[in-house]
Amino acid sequence: MLCNVLTVPIFDSSIKSLLDTVKTSLSRALRDNDLIYHHDVPASASLPPIQETVLATATVPPGLPDPKIVMGSMNPLFSNLIGWGARQAISKHFRVYFSQDIHFFARNLQ
């Protein structure tokens, strides 16, 4: 059925027109490419090696290595916070301790 649709003269002229446009565009692109790029691309072996260079340098603000110099007697904002692992260990310790403590008092108060 698809073959029958493509043999209709309306589609024939559309396909020929599209093919002509593509051929014209290709020849124009090749001509432009030849006019613009006059030099051949050199082989990578003939190019000099790329020299190493420094693009950026690290600068550390004066208060960053030792914040006490900048802060003076003030405490940092989050200085009392502890890490997640330490918090979990302390929490587990207190749960064990308090559960033993509750059982101890429950047995002795009866």
N, C-alpha and C positions, 0 to 999 in steps of 0.2 A: 504494500500500500504506500509506503514511503517513496518508493521508486516512481510510482505514478504521480505523486505530488511534485517531485523534482523535475519531471519531464514537461510540466505545464510551461508554456512559452513565457508567462509572466515571471516565473522564477528563474528561467534561463537568462533572461535579460538582466535580472537583478544580480545573479551570481556572476555574470560576465562583467557587469559594471563594478562590482566589488573587487573582482580579480584585477581589473584594469587599475583601479584606485590603489590596490596594494602594490602592484608592480611599479606604478609611478612613484609612490611614496618610498619604496625600497631604492629605486634608482636615485632619487633625490637625496636620500639619507647617505647612500654610498658616496655620491659626488661631494656632499657637504663634508663628510668625514675625510675624504681625500684632500679637500681644500684647507680644512682647519688644521689637521695634524700633519705637518710637513716632515717632522722628525720621527724616525723609527724609535721604538722603545728599546733602550739599551739592555743588554743582558745583565742579570743581577751580579755576575762575577766581575763585570767591569766597573761597577759602582763602588765608590769608596765606602768603607765601613762607617756606620753611624757612631758618632762620638758620644760618650756618656756626658751628661750635663746635669746640673742641679736645677730643678724646676721650682722647688719650694724649700724653704728652710724652716725648721721648727723653732718657734719662739714660745717660751713658757712665761706667762704673766708672773710678775714678781710675787704675788700672794699665793700662787697655786702650790709650790713645793712646801711651803710652811705657812698655813693659814693663820697661825697664832700671831704672826707679825702683823697681819692686816686686821684681825679680829680684836686683838688686845685682850681685855679681860672678858669679853663676851663669849658665850658658848655658841658653837655652830648650831644651826636650826634643828638638825636631826641627829644631834650627837648622842641622844639617849636611846636611839633605836638600835636593835640588835638584828643580826641576820636571821633568815628563815630557819636554817639548820639549828642554830643555837636556840631559837624559840621553840622548835619542835622537841629538842632534847630536854629543855627545862620543863615544858608542858608534860612530857611523858614522865619525867621524874616526879613532878608534883602529883600527877594522877596516881602513880604507884604509892607515893608517900601518904596522900590523903586517904586512899582506899584502905591502906594498912592501919592508919590512924583511926578511921571510922570503925573498922572491925575491932580494934583494940578497945575502944571506948564502949562499943556495943556489948562486948563480952564482959567487961569489968563492971558495967552499970547494972547488969541484970542480977 
